């Protein structure tokens, strides 16, 4: 598994010495240019935000590649394949929003790694069946949900917290669907994600 995934997606929130994405970065991500300009004027560090957004973008690139690898593996049934493609589409939308945000902030978006490099980092050669593929996707989606949930407490503005929550909701939806497909029981305790 890649070192990025091993350390967890929540670590992206602490990347580059910055605890969380600024309000400006999340506002741009959500397409709220006016709110972003106000937040940037209020002292948010655009360079630090771009670095953190690039870490998030790298993880979205990794998720897109992981779903491509899964689809091409021959290990996923025809019944599961459309769902994997749909989830990949969601990650592509996240990627596109991150790329646009990074560019609006004057940064250069990080490039995607080749699928072969991602496959090696994720140890895709060890995947032997559909269950293995689904477990990998499940771990990646849970990490993404936790990362986005980790951003929410940093905002005083409810709208910005809502945007971060919506991103987390996409990842949680994927995690739940994958957990169901694997036949996993519901978590025995409350407050499973975001801790």
Beta strands, then each sheet from edge to edge (+ up, - down):
end
